[in-house]
Amino acid sequence: MELKYKNHELEKIDKNLSSIESEIKAKKEKLEQVYSNKKNKNHIIDQLRFKKKDIRADNFQQITFSLQRSLLNRGSEKECPVCGSDFIHGW
């Protein structure tokens, strides 16, 4: 009788352990998904930062080029591309 009782208790413990193992596995999978999402998010943020730097550099180059072109063609320009003042009457 006592042996049956102990066997029954062991079966209960085994079921509890199986349940705990299943919970641990599910939580581990969730953690892995969260880690993967965080990694992807950080990668996207890095890409956006890089793109932002590229855009700023491109804008700066375009402004510089436009100003240089304007200064070289000053004779044909009637107003400053930066401030809009009249070259003919402003000088």
C-alpha positions in Angstrom: 0.0 0.0 0.0 2.8 2.4 1.0 4.6 1.6 -2.2 1.5 2.4 -4.3 1.2 5.7 -2.4 4.8 6.6 -3.1 4.5 5.6 -6.7 1.4 7.9 -7.0 3.3 10.7 -5.3 6.2 10.3 -7.8 3.8 10.4 -10.7 2.4 13.7 -9.3 5.9 15.1 -9.0 6.7 13.9 -12.5 3.6 15.7 -13.9 4.5 18.9 -12.0 8.1 18.7 -13.3 6.8 18.2 -16.9 4.5 21.2 -16.5 7.4 23.3 -15.1 9.6 22.2 -18.0 6.9 23.2 -20.5 6.6 26.6 -18.9 10.4 27.1 -18.9 10.5 26.1 -22.6 7.7 28.6 -23.5 9.4 31.4 -21.5 12.7 30.6 -23.1 11.1 30.8 -26.6 9.5 34.2 -25.7 12.9 35.5 -24.5 14.6 34.4 -27.7 11.9 36.1 -29.7 12.3 39.3 -27.6 16.1 39.2 -28.1 15.7 38.7 -31.8 13.2 41.6 -32.0 15.6 43.8 -30.1 18.5 42.8 -32.3 16.4 43.6 -35.4 15.3 46.9 -33.9 18.9 47.9 -33.1 20.0 47.0 -36.7 17.2 49.1 -38.2 18.1 52.1 -35.9 21.7 51.8 -37.0 20.7 51.8 -40.6 18.5 54.8 -40.1 21.3 56.7 -38.4 23.6 55.9 -41.3 21.0 57.0 -43.8 20.5 60.2 -41.8 24.2 61.0 -42.0 24.2 60.3 -45.7 21.3 62.6 -46.3 22.9 65.4 -44.2 26.2 64.9 -46.2 24.3 65.0 -49.5 22.4 68.1 -48.5 25.6 69.8 -47.4 27.2 68.9 -50.7 24.3 70.2 -52.7 24.3 73.5 -50.9 28.0 73.8 -51.3 27.8 73.0 -55.0 25.0 75.5 -55.5 26.8 78.2 -53.7 30.1 77.5 -55.6 28.2 77.5 -59.0 26.5 80.8 -58.0 29.8 82.4 -57.1 31.4 81.3 -60.3 28.5 82.6 -62.3 28.1 85.8 -60.3 28.0 87.9 -63.4 25.0 86.1 -64.8 23.2 85.9 -61.4 21.0 88.7 -60.3 20.4 87.6 -56.7 22.2 85.7 -54.0 21.0 82.1 -53.7 21.5 82.2 -50.0 20.0 85.5 -48.8 18.2 86.7 -52.0 19.9 90.1 -52.0 20.2 91.8 -55.4 23.8 91.6 -56.7 23.3 94.5 -59.1 22.0 97.1 -56.6 23.6 95.6 -53.5 27.2 96.1 -54.5 
